Amino acid sequence: MYNSPVVVCRITDVFPEASYGCSPVPQAQVPWNWKTQLCHHFTVGACCPKGPLCQFAHGLQELRTVAQNRAKKEQKIPERHKTKLCANFSKSGSGVCLYEQRCQFIHPSDGELYQALFSETLEFDRMLKTHLAECQALHAQRLQSPDPNERQMMEDEINLKVRVWNFTHPKKENYYDLHAMTTGGAINYPNYLVK
């Protein structure tokens, strides 16, 4: 009868430089469930292929509680926490972040922080494209109108639409978008702003 050899595997057997209780993940990035359960490989007496990088505890000395992980995480909030817009909500983003409330970047749910960066968002970009398309359609109608009075009324409508857009969707302080205005509207806009 063939007897298979008994394999005793400890983390220090596989990774001699590793020591128990040493977490390879920086403390600010520790997930809430880091080392809160025993590793299956260790409980059955096998070697763990992930070694010190395993998210599960390799022995009772590494076992932690969720409260310990959350306390560690709350102690070290990165200096850049919520200072930049989440890439998922930027103009090239998808509009959905898988991290949701755990994300370290600014989301629509962050209120004033999000509003301060609103001009950089996907939502703003969509609204701007709709606004410009509406203005472009009005320009096309104006150019096709044979009546000079109707053309002037449409020009006034276009310029008013752009002024309202600039007032309700400021990109930056003292920045006014003139792209969709008529030539006359763009010339007269500074006088309108000064009044």
N, C-alpha and C positions, 0 to 999 in steps of 0.2 A: 504494500500500500504506500502511496506517495504522500509524504508529509510536506505541506507548503510551509515555507519559512515564516516565522512570526516577524512582522515589521513593526518596529516601534518608531513612530514618527512624531517628532516634536518640532516646533517652529525653528528652534535653534539647530536642529539636524539639517533642515533644508536651507535655512538662511542663517548661518552662524553669527552674522553681524546684528541680527534682530534680537530684540529683547522683549519680554512680555510687558504688556501695558503700553508699549510704544505705538502710537497711532501715526501712520504715514500721511494721513490727511491733515492739512493745516486746520487749526482749530476753528478759524472763521468759516470754514467750508464743511464742517462736520454735519452730515445729514441727521435728522431727528432720530433715526433708528440705528445709528452707527454702533455696532457691537452690543446691541441689546438682546441678542439671542446667541446661543452657542452654535458654532459652525457644525453642520451636519457631518462633514468629513472627520472632524475631531471626535464627535460623539460616538461614531462607529469605529474609531481607532485607525482611520486611514489618514494619509498625508493630504493636506489641503493644497491644491495646485496654485492658489493665489497667495499663499504665504502671508506676509505681513500686510499685503494689500487687501486681504479679505475683509469684507464689511461685518462679518460675524466674529464673535469672540472665540479665541483659541484658549479656552480654560477659564476658570472662575475669576482669576485675577484680572482678566480683560473685560469681564462682563460689566456693562454700564446700564443705567436707567435712562429712559427718555428724558426725564427731568434734568439729569446731569448733562445730556447733550444739548438740550434747549438752553440751559444756564450758560454753558460754554459758548454757544452761538450768540446769545444776547450780550455777553461780556465784550465780545469783539465785533462790533458793527463796523464794517469798513468805512474809512473816511469818505469814500466816494459813493456811499449808499444813497440812492435816490437823487443823484446829481445830473444824470443823463437820461434821455428818453430811451426807453426800451426799443431795440432795433425792430421788434415785431410791430411797433406802432409808428415807426418812421415812414417816410414816403415810399420806401421800397419794401416795407414790411408786409406781413400777412394779415395783421389786425388781430392776431390771436397769440397769446404767450402761454406756453405749456407750464411755466412756473407760477403763473397767476400771482397770488399775494406773496409768495416766497421770493419773487424776482427782486433783485437789488436795483433795478432800473425803474424809471417813472412810467406809470400806466395811467389810463384815463381815470381810474378810481382814486388817484392821488390828488384830485381837486386842483388847488391853486398851483401846485408844481407842474401839473399837466397843462394848465391854461397858460402858464408862462412860456411854455415851449410849443404851444398849439400850432404855430405856423410851420413847425418842422414835422408835423404829424401826417399820417396817411389820411386821416379824416379831413384835415384842412386841405390837403392836396386834391382829394375828391371834390370837395366843395368848390375849390378854385377852378378846377376843370369844368365843372357844371356851369359856374358863373361865366367863365370865358366863352363857353359854347353858346350860352344864351346871348351874350353880347355880340358874338360873331354872327348869329342868326339875325339879330336886329340890324347889324351893319349891312348884311346882304339884302334885307328888306328895304333898308333906306336907299341903297344904291339902285335898286330896281324901281323905286317909286318915281313916277313922272311928275308928281305934284311937288313944287318947291316947299309949300307950307307943310305938307306931310313929312317931307325929308327933314325939315327943321324940327318938327315935333319929335320925330324918331331920334334925331341927334340929341335933343334935350333929354329924352328918355334914357338913351345910352349913357350919357354923362352923369345923370342922376343915379342910375344903377351903379356905376363905378364909384361915385362918391359915397353912396350908402354902403357898398361893399367895404371900402376903405375904413369907414367909421365903425362898422360892426365886426370886421375881421382884421384888426390891425396886425401887420406883420412885425413891425418894430416901432418904437417911438419915433415920430417924425418921418416915417417912411410911407409914401403914398404911391400906390401902383397906378400908373397912367396907361398901361398897355392896351386896355380895351376902349379907352376914350377916343373920341374923334379929335382931329387936329385942333379945332376951335375950342373944344372942351379942355384939352391939355394946356392950351395957351392961357385960358381963363381960370384954371384950377388954382394957381397960386394966389390970385386975387380973392377967390372964394375962401381960401384957408386963412388969409390975413384978416378978413372981416370978422 
